[in-house]
Amino acid sequence: MLPLIVLEDEPILRQELKEFLGSLGYAPSCAANLREFDQQFDPQLHRIALIDIGLPDGNGLQLIGRLRRHGHQLGIIVFTARGGANDRIDGLEIGADHYLSKGCDLDELAATLSALARRLSQHYGEVQWLLNVPSRQLLAPDKAPLSLTEQETRLLQCLMRHSGDHVTRRQLVEALGMNYLDYDPQRLDTLMSRLRRKVQAHAGQALPVKTSRNQGYCFFRPAKLRS
């Protein structure tokens, strides 16, 4: 699932977009204003942003300009009620990849997202991480297999099965075959830290797992399981 972030201040539309994007196989994070966007946006995780312009605490075009000045290469789609030619030109000139009116058919939004996702995938040259469950081996892109312990395999299996999604601590503990209520949460953090060091030392690159504050973890790169 491809993680993306939605900035939309209207609650009903924001929820509708979240459900629609989820049905297409995306993993959307949603923000109601610029402050929430800044709190939630993670350049290592989010590859596409769907941004409204008229917001209660500022202008979406200013946000797009700031993202581009900071060098963020994510795909940006303006999704707004402002559909005039001048607005469209301003949006594209400041750094948006596409500019869609809220009156457009949702199939057009889906097609635009799909085309943008394909282009970004080619740009980043992303290759899947592969977990061979029976042999307990992790294959980082273009690297030799890394042998894992049973607990490391179970942990990654749970995370990679839900790549792009936040996986709760409870889900992970139960995937380890443990009782969540009796399990010391520090053991999970220690296991993850040890696994990260192991992958870094073997593959020369970081394990693509993001810590979700007060939630759990998220494997944020394309992943494949072999069972």
KOLLO-493779 format. One record per residue (C-alpha): x, y, z; residue in three letters. Coordinates in steps of 0.05 Angstrom, whole numbers, padded with zeros to 5 digits, always signed. Each point is the difference from the previous one (the first is absolute). Example, Ala and Ser with C-alpha at 12.3 -4.5 7.8 and 13.67 -1.06 7.14 Angstrom:
2
+00246-00090+00156ALA+00027+00069-00013SER
//
This chain:
227
+00000+00000+00000MET+00027+00068-00020LEU-00002+00050+00058PRO-00027+00069-00017LEU-00024+00060+00039ILE-00065+00039-00010VAL-00009+00072+00021LEU-00074+00017+00000GLU-00036+00044+00051ASP-00072-00022-00014GLU-00013-00060+00047PRO-00050-00039-00043ILE+00041+00006-00063LEU+00063-00018+00038ARG-00032-00064+00025GLN-00027-00016-00069GLU+00068+00009-00031LEU+00032-00043+00054LYS-00049-00057-00014GLU+00005+00007-00076PHE+00076+00001+00000LEU+00001-00059+00048GLY-00045-00039-00048SER+00051+00013-00055LEU+00056-00031+00041GLY+00033+00063+00026TYR+00017+00013+00073ALA-00025+00072+00012PRO+00018+00045+00058SER-00048+00058+00008CYS+00010+00071+00025ALA-00051+00055+00009ALA+00046+00060-00002ASN+00072+00021-00012LEU+00020-00012+00072ARG-00024-00072-00002GLU+00034-00010-00067PHE+00067+00022+00028ASP-00010-00046+00060GLN-00017-00061-00043GLN+00041+00009-00063PHE+00060-00047-00003ASP+00043+00007-00063PRO+00027-00070+00010GLN-00069-00029+00001LEU-00047+00042-00043HIS+00011-00001-00075ARG-00064+00037-00022ILE-00037+00059+00030ALA-00072+00019-00017LEU-00006+00074+00020ILE-00058+00048+00005ASP+00015+00074-00009ILE-00050+00037+00043GLY+00016-00019+00071LEU-00020+00029+00068PRO+00072+00017+00019ASP+00031+00019-00066GLY+00007-00014-00074ASN+00017-00068-00030GLY+00041+00032-00055LEU+00048+00029+00052GLN+00008-00071+00028LEU+00016-00028-00068ILE+00051+00055-00011GLY+00032-00016+00067ARG+00002-00075-00015LEU+00035+00013-00066ARG+00050+00050+00030ARG+00019-00053+00051HIS+00015-00048-00056GLY-00057-00050+00013HIS-00010-00043-00062GLN-00069-00026+00017LEU-00056+00002-00051GLY-00050+00056+00013ILE-00072+00003-00024ILE-00039+00063+00014VAL-00073-00019+00014PHE-00041+00063+00009THR-00064+00037-00016ALA+00041+00055-00032ARG-00001-00024-00072GLY+00013+00065-00038GLY+00055+00004-00052ALA+00042+00048+00041ASN-00005-00044+00062ASP+00020-00061-00041ARG+00060+00036-00030ILE+00022+00025+00069ASP-00004-00070+00029GLY+00040-00032-00056LEU+00052+00055-00001GLU+00013-00004+00075ILE+00014-00074-00004GLY-00063-00043-00003ALA+00002-00059-00048ASP-00074+00000-00013HIS-00058+00047+00014TYR-00070-00029+00007LEU-00066+00032+00016SER-00043-00030+00056LYS-00055-00005-00052GLY+00039-00052-00039CYS-00020-00073-00004ASP+00034-00043+00052LEU+00022-00046-00056ASP+00042+00058-00026GLU+00032+00009+00068LEU+00015-00075+00002ALA+00031+00001-00069ALA+00042+00061+00017THR+00025-00032+00064LEU+00016-00065-00037SER+00040+00036-00054ALA+00038+00042+00052LEU+00015-00062+00042ALA+00029-00036-00061ARG+00044+00060-00018ARG+00025+00007+00071LEU+00015-00075+00004SER+00043+00006-00063GLN+00034+00063+00028HIS+00019-00032+00066TYR+00017-00066-00033GLY-00032-00036+00059GLU+00011-00074+00007VAL-00037-00045+00047GLN+00029-00026+00065TRP-00012-00075+00002LEU-00011-00042+00062LEU+00009-00075-00010ASN-00040-00025+00059VAL+00017-00075-00002PRO+00075+00012-00004SER-00003+00060+00047ARG+00038+00045-00049GLN-00008+00073-00017LEU+00023+00025-00068LEU+00012+00074-00003ALA+00002+00029-00071PRO+00063-00025-00036ASP+00028-00031+00063LYS+00016-00071+00022ALA-00051-00035+00046PRO+00003+00016+00073LEU-00015-00056+00049SER-00051+00018+00054LEU-00022-00030+00066THR-00071-00027+00007GLU-00023+00062+00038GLN+00032+00047-00051GLU-00035-00038-00056THR-00068+00003+00034ARG+00009+00075+00013LEU+00018+00016-00072LEU-00054-00047-00027GLN-00053+00040+00037CYS+00029+00067-00021LEU+00012-00018-00073MET-00069-00032-00008ARG-00028+00069+00017HIS+00053+00042-00036SER-00021+00073-00003GLY-00046-00008+00060ASP+00011+00014+00074HIS+00003-00066+00038VAL-00017+00005+00074THR+00043-00026+00056ARG-00055-00049+00018ARG+00000-00029-00070GLN+00075-00008+00001LEU+00002-00032+00069VAL-00054-00049-00019GLU+00037-00015-00065ALA+00059-00020+00044LEU-00047-00050+00034GLY-00001+00039+00066MET-00056+00024+00045ASN-00003+00075-00008TYR-00023+00013+00072LEU+00058-00039+00029ASP+00053+00024-00050TYR+00052+00053+00020ASP-00005+00054-00055PRO+00075+00014+00007GLN+00014-00069-00027ARG-00033+00019-00066LEU+00041+00064-00006ASP+00064-00039+00016THR-00017-00052-00053LEU-00012+00055-00052MET+00064+00037+00018SER+00041-00064-00006ARG-00032-00016-00067LEU+00014+00070-00026ARG+00073-00005+00019ARG+00005-00069-00031LYS-00029+00023-00067VAL+00043+00063-00001GLN+00063-00039+00012ALA-00017-00053-00053HIS-00032+00041-00055ALA+00032+00069+00011GLY-00069+00032+00001GLN-00054+00013+00051ALA-00057-00047+00010LEU-00061+00038-00028PRO-00040-00002+00064VAL-00029+00064+00029LYS-00018+00006+00073THR-00072+00024+00008SER-00002+00040+00065ARG-00045-00034+00051ASN-00025-00048-00053GLN+00051-00050-00025GLY+00041-00006-00064TYR-00008+00006-00075CYS+00040-00034-00056PHE-00001+00055-00052PHE+00031-00031-00062ARG-00027-00051-00051PRO+00003-00069+00031ALA-00011-00072-00020LYS-00009-00062+00042LEU+00021-00070-00022ARG-00032-00055+00040SER
//
